[in-house]
């Protein structure tokens, strides 16, 4: 059972790669990503991080993003290049951040760091509005990057997330998630779990690791989109992860 981001991506490529792994219900509709498609987005994002933002295995990358399918792809891309994901506690970013990935309007990139603006619309082809000076337009640039990441493997025990003064590894994140017992045995293909709207990005990252470590499907719902019986039955949800 894969317990690390690298192991999860490897399984997505090799075990039923056309099966859904991530479903997003947003204000602009439903998006379903298979294991192959999610891995493809991670690889493209990894190549963008390295080629355009000079990311390395010593980089600290701020994810100023809400829970979203693009946020998960970018987090796994950070981990694929060996970078540490930093979750800001408020609107400010840590002063020692090397790269900031943000879905909100921001000042120009600082001389000591890089900025990528991330349009969250699923079909967005570029940033909506003026791009800050020195910033990279993620949506406009990511599709031109390679579908395969050929960087060196990273340490499986490397820290993944810094949040609230804590540094968390894969095991630490997995320890924060308790999968419903009935969902673990619901199907041979793994559980289909919905993360309740209103969860934070740290919760979404932990849920993704836990669900995908069991070969399951994660359903994310944008805050403000109602979780209806029709949605639950349509996605065949076997359990729900709360926000507490």
C-alpha positions in Angstrom: 0.0 0.0 0.0 1.6 3.3 -1.1 2.1 5.7 1.9 4.1 8.5 0.2 3.3 10.9 -2.6 5.8 9.1 -4.9 4.2 5.7 -4.1 0.7 7.1 -4.7 1.6 8.6 -8.1 3.3 5.3 -9.1 0.2 3.4 -8.2 -2.0 5.9 -10.1 0.1 5.2 -13.2 0.2 1.5 -12.9 -3.0 0.3 -11.2 -6.3 1.0 -13.1 -4.9 4.3 -14.4 -8.1 5.2 -16.2 -10.2 4.8 -13.0 -11.3 8.0 -11.3 -9.2 9.2 -8.4 -10.3 12.8 -7.8 -13.8 14.3 -8.4 -14.3 18.1 -8.0 -17.7 19.7 -7.7 -17.3 23.5 -8.1 -19.4 26.5 -8.9 -18.4 25.9 -12.5 -19.4 22.3 -12.7 -18.0 18.8 -12.1 -14.5 17.6 -13.0 -13.3 14.0 -12.8 -9.6 13.1 -12.9 -8.4 9.6 -13.5 -5.1 8.4 -12.0 -3.4 9.0 -15.3 -4.8 12.5 -15.8 -4.0 13.5 -12.2 -0.4 12.2 -12.7 -0.2 14.1 -15.9 -1.2 17.4 -14.2 1.3 16.7 -11.5 4.1 16.1 -14.0 3.3 19.2 -16.0 3.2 21.3 -12.8 6.5 19.8 -11.6 8.2 20.7 -14.9 6.7 24.2 -14.7 8.0 24.6 -11.1 11.5 23.6 -12.1 11.8 25.2 -15.5 10.1 28.6 -14.8 10.3 29.0 -11.1 13.6 27.4 -10.3 12.2 25.0 -7.8 14.6 22.6 -6.1 14.6 20.1 -3.3 15.5 22.9 -0.9 12.6 25.2 -2.0 9.9 26.4 0.4 6.7 26.9 -1.7 3.7 28.7 -0.2 0.4 27.3 -1.4 -2.0 30.3 -0.9 -4.8 28.3 -2.4 -8.1 26.8 -1.2 -8.9 23.1 -1.3 -9.3 22.5 -5.1 -8.2 19.8 -7.6 -5.5 22.2 -8.9 -4.2 22.7 -5.3 -3.8 19.0 -4.9 -2.0 18.7 -8.2 0.3 21.5 -7.3 1.0 20.1 -3.8 2.0 16.7 -5.3 4.1 18.6 -7.8 6.0 20.3 -5.0 6.6 17.0 -3.3 7.7 15.4 -6.6 10.5 18.0 -6.9 11.3 17.6 -3.2 10.1 21.0 -2.1 8.4 21.8 1.2 4.8 23.0 1.0 4.2 25.9 3.3 0.6 26.7 4.3 0.2 30.4 5.4 -1.7 31.1 8.5 -3.2 34.3 7.1 -3.0 36.4 3.9 0.7 37.0 4.4 3.3 34.6 3.1 6.4 33.7 5.2 9.3 36.1 4.4 11.6 33.2 3.6 9.4 31.6 0.9 11.2 30.9 -2.3 8.0 30.6 -4.4 4.4 31.6 -3.9 1.5 29.9 -5.7 -1.6 32.0 -5.2 -5.2 32.3 -6.5 -5.6 35.8 -5.2 -4.4 39.1 -6.6 -0.9 39.9 -5.1 1.8 42.5 -5.5 4.6 41.9 -7.9 7.0 39.1 -7.3 9.7 40.0 -4.8 13.4 40.1 -5.9 14.1 37.2 -3.6 11.2 34.9 -4.6 9.0 33.9 -7.5 5.2 34.2 -7.9 2.8 32.1 -9.9 -0.8 33.2 -10.2 -3.2 30.2 -10.3 -6.6 30.7 -12.0 -8.9 28.2 -10.4 -11.5 28.0 -13.1 -11.4 24.4 -14.4 -11.4 25.6 -18.1 -9.4 28.8 -17.4 -6.8 29.4 -20.1 -5.1 32.3 -18.2 -5.1 34.6 -15.2 -8.2 36.9 -15.1 -6.9 40.4 -14.9 -3.5 42.1 -14.9 -0.7 39.8 -14.1 1.6 41.1 -11.4 5.1 42.1 -12.6 7.4 39.2 -12.7 4.7 36.6 -12.1 4.1 33.4 -14.0 0.6 32.6 -15.3 0.1 29.0 -14.2 -3.0 28.3 -16.3 -1.5 29.8 -19.5 1.8 28.1 -19.1 1.3 24.7 -17.6 -0.1 22.9 -20.6 3.0 23.5 -22.6 5.2 21.5 -20.2 6.1 17.9 -20.5 3.7 15.1 -19.5 6.5 13.2 -17.7 8.7 14.4 -14.9 12.2 13.1 -15.2 13.8 14.5 -12.1 15.6 12.5 -9.5 13.6 10.6 -6.9 13.2 12.3 -3.5 13.6 11.0 0.0 10.4 9.2 1.0 10.8 10.5 4.6 11.3 14.1 3.6 9.1 16.7 5.3 6.0 17.5 3.2 4.1 20.4 4.9 4.9 23.3 7.2 1.8 24.6 8.9 1.2 26.5 12.2 4.8 26.0 13.3 4.7 22.3 12.6 6.6 20.3 10.1 4.7 17.3 8.9 5.9 14.2 7.0 3.6 11.7 5.2 3.0 9.6 8.3 2.1 12.7 10.3 -0.5 13.8 7.8 -1.9 10.2 7.5 -2.2 10.1 11.3 -4.7 13.0 11.2 -7.2 11.1 9.1 -9.4 8.3 10.3 -11.2 6.7 7.4 -14.7 5.4 8.2 -14.5 1.7 8.9 -17.4 0.9 6.6 -15.8 2.8 3.7 -12.5 0.9 3.9 -14.3 -2.4 3.1 -17.0 -1.0 0.9 -15.4 -2.0 -2.4 -12.4 -3.9 -3.7 -11.4 -0.8 -5.6 -11.1 1.3 -2.4 -13.4 3.8 -0.7 -15.1 6.8 -2.3 -14.8 9.5 0.4 -16.2 13.0 0.4 -14.4 15.8 2.2 -16.9 18.1 3.7 -17.0 21.7 2.3 -15.2 24.2 4.5 -12.2 22.0 5.2 -8.8 23.6 5.0 -6.1 22.8 2.6 -4.1 20.8 5.2 -7.1 18.6 5.7 -7.5 18.2 2.0 -3.9 17.2 1.6 -4.1 14.7 4.4 -7.4 13.3 3.1 -5.9 12.8 -0.4 -2.9 10.9 1.0 -5.2 8.7 3.1 -7.8 7.9 0.5 -5.3 7.3 -2.3 -3.1 5.2 -0.1 -6.2 2.9 0.0 -6.7 3.1 -3.7 -9.8 5.1 -3.4 -11.5 8.2 -4.8 -11.6 11.6 -3.1 -14.6 13.8 -3.7 -14.0 17.6 -3.1 -16.9 20.0 -3.0 -16.3 23.8 -3.3 -17.5 25.8 -0.3 -21.0 27.0 -1.1 -21.9 24.0 -3.4 -24.6 22.0 -1.7 -23.9 18.3 -0.9 -27.2 16.7 -2.0 -28.4 13.2 -1.9 -28.2 13.1 -5.6 -24.5 14.1 -5.5 -23.8 11.4 -2.9 -25.5 8.7 -4.7 -24.2 9.8 -8.1 -20.6 9.6 -6.9 -21.3 6.4 -4.9 -19.9 8.0 -1.7 -19.1 5.4 0.9 -18.1 7.7 3.7 -17.6 11.4 4.6 -14.7 13.1 6.2 -15.6 16.0 8.5 -14.0 19.3 9.0 -13.3 19.0 12.8 
